[in-house]
Amino acid sequence: MNLEKNIESVVKSLDLVLYDVALVHENGETIYRISVQESNKKGASLDRCVELTHLISPLLDVTPPASGEYRLEVGTPGLERKLSSLHHFSNSVGELVKITTSSKEKIEGLLKDVKEKELYIETDADNKVVAIGDIIKARTYIKW
């Protein structure tokens, strides 16, 4: 079993859902970032994230996610969050999204549906159909 599957098992044992796992480099530091949420798509509390951190740390001692030093960061994906998988898009139906396609088109609107690897987005001007394979960047956003 690989590290991400082991982490997902630990996450599920706390009745949480694994949203994303990423190894990122920010400000000269390597960060192993784990994002989780409650099964109702709401964020997890700080106490739950701390509990999960304590349970995951021993796994990382045995199977480090990176060579050298890194920092473990456990949190929620947030209200405005990155969308990168079919699962992320499906769980974001009914939310506002910002998308950049491979042709550099920028689309903002309400994600109405996801069918067979296509997104159906209602914009202020019209309705758009975007193939998930054409997306280079996507995230949810909140109108303030």
C-alpha positions as CSV (number, residue, x, y, z in Angstrom):
1,M,0.0,0.0,0.0
2,N,1.4,3.4,-0.9
3,L,1.7,6.4,1.5
4,E,-1.3,8.3,0.1
5,K,-3.6,5.2,0.6
6,N,-2.3,4.8,4.2
7,I,-3.0,8.4,4.8
8,E,-6.5,8.1,3.3
9,S,-7.2,5.1,5.7
10,V,-6.2,7.2,8.7
11,V,-8.3,10.1,7.5
12,K,-11.3,7.8,7.0
13,S,-10.8,6.4,10.5
14,L,-11.7,9.9,11.8
15,D,-14.8,10.1,9.6
16,L,-13.1,12.7,7.4
17,V,-12.6,12.8,3.6
18,L,-9.1,13.2,2.0
19,Y,-9.4,16.2,-0.4
20,D,-5.9,16.5,-1.6
21,V,-2.2,15.7,-0.9
22,A,0.5,17.8,-2.4
23,L,4.3,18.2,-2.0
24,V,5.0,21.9,-2.6
25,H,8.0,24.2,-2.4
26,E,7.3,27.6,-0.9
27,N,9.8,30.2,0.3
28,G,12.7,27.7,0.1
29,E,10.8,25.2,2.2
30,T,9.3,21.8,1.3
31,I,5.8,21.3,2.6
32,Y,3.8,18.1,2.6
33,R,0.3,19.5,2.5
34,I,-2.7,17.3,3.4
35,S,-6.2,18.8,2.9
36,V,-9.3,17.1,4.5
37,Q,-12.9,17.9,5.0
38,E,-15.9,16.5,6.7
39,S,-18.1,14.2,4.7
40,N,-20.7,16.9,4.3
41,K,-18.1,19.0,2.3
42,K,-17.6,21.4,5.3
43,G,-14.1,22.1,6.6
44,A,-12.7,20.2,9.5
45,S,-12.1,21.9,12.9
46,L,-8.6,22.8,14.0
47,D,-8.8,20.1,16.7
48,R,-9.5,17.5,14.1
49,C,-6.6,18.6,12.0
50,V,-4.3,18.5,15.0
51,E,-5.5,15.0,15.9
52,L,-5.0,13.9,12.3
53,T,-1.4,15.4,12.3
54,H,-0.6,13.3,15.4
55,L,-1.9,10.1,13.7
56,I,-0.1,10.8,10.3
57,S,3.3,11.8,11.7
58,P,4.4,8.2,12.6
59,L,3.5,7.1,9.0
60,L,5.8,9.7,7.6
61,D,8.6,8.7,10.0
62,V,8.5,5.2,8.3
63,T,7.8,6.4,4.7
64,P,8.9,10.1,4.3
65,P,7.1,11.9,1.4
66,A,10.3,13.7,0.4
67,S,14.0,13.3,0.8
68,G,15.6,15.9,3.2
69,E,13.7,18.2,5.5
70,Y,10.0,18.9,5.0
71,R,7.1,20.3,7.1
72,L,3.8,18.5,7.5
73,E,0.8,20.8,7.1
74,V,-2.7,19.4,7.7
75,G,-5.7,21.7,7.0
76,T,-8.9,22.1,5.1
77,P,-9.0,23.1,1.4
78,G,-10.8,26.3,2.3
79,L,-13.7,28.2,0.7
80,E,-11.7,29.2,-2.3
81,R,-9.9,26.0,-3.2
82,K,-8.0,24.4,-6.1
83,L,-9.9,22.0,-8.3
84,S,-7.8,19.4,-10.0
85,S,-9.7,16.1,-10.2
86,L,-13.0,14.9,-11.5
87,H,-13.9,14.2,-7.9
88,H,-13.2,17.9,-6.9
89,F,-15.3,19.2,-9.8
90,S,-18.2,16.8,-9.0
91,N,-18.2,17.9,-5.4
92,S,-18.2,21.6,-6.4
93,V,-21.4,21.6,-8.5
94,G,-23.5,24.6,-7.4
95,E,-20.4,26.7,-6.6
96,L,-18.7,29.6,-8.4
97,V,-15.6,28.6,-10.3
98,K,-12.7,30.4,-12.1
99,I,-11.1,28.3,-14.9
100,T,-8.2,28.9,-17.3
101,T,-8.1,26.7,-20.3
102,S,-5.2,25.5,-22.4
103,S,-6.2,28.2,-25.0
104,K,-5.8,30.8,-22.2
105,E,-9.5,31.4,-22.1
106,K,-10.6,32.6,-18.6
107,I,-14.1,31.5,-17.6
108,E,-16.0,32.5,-14.4
109,G,-19.4,31.3,-13.5
110,L,-21.6,28.8,-11.7
111,L,-20.6,25.1,-12.1
112,K,-24.0,23.6,-13.0
113,D,-23.0,20.0,-13.8
114,V,-20.2,17.6,-14.5
115,K,-20.9,14.8,-17.1
116,E,-18.4,12.5,-18.8
117,K,-15.4,14.7,-18.2
118,E,-17.1,17.9,-19.2
119,L,-18.1,20.9,-17.1
120,Y,-21.2,22.8,-17.6
121,I,-20.8,26.4,-16.5
122,E,-23.3,29.2,-16.4
123,T,-21.6,32.5,-17.0
124,D,-23.1,36.0,-17.0
125,A,-23.0,36.0,-20.8
126,D,-23.9,32.4,-21.7
127,N,-23.5,28.7,-20.9
128,K,-20.1,27.1,-21.5
129,V,-19.1,23.4,-21.9
130,V,-15.5,22.8,-21.0
131,A,-13.6,19.6,-21.3
132,I,-11.7,18.8,-18.1
133,G,-8.7,17.8,-20.2
134,D,-8.5,21.4,-21.5
135,I,-8.3,23.0,-18.0
136,I,-4.9,24.2,-16.9
137,K,-6.0,25.9,-13.7
138,A,-9.3,25.9,-11.8
139,R,-10.6,27.0,-8.4
140,T,-13.7,27.9,-6.6
141,Y,-14.3,31.4,-5.5
142,I,-16.6,33.5,-3.3
143,K,-18.3,36.7,-4.4
144,W,-17.8,39.1,-1.6
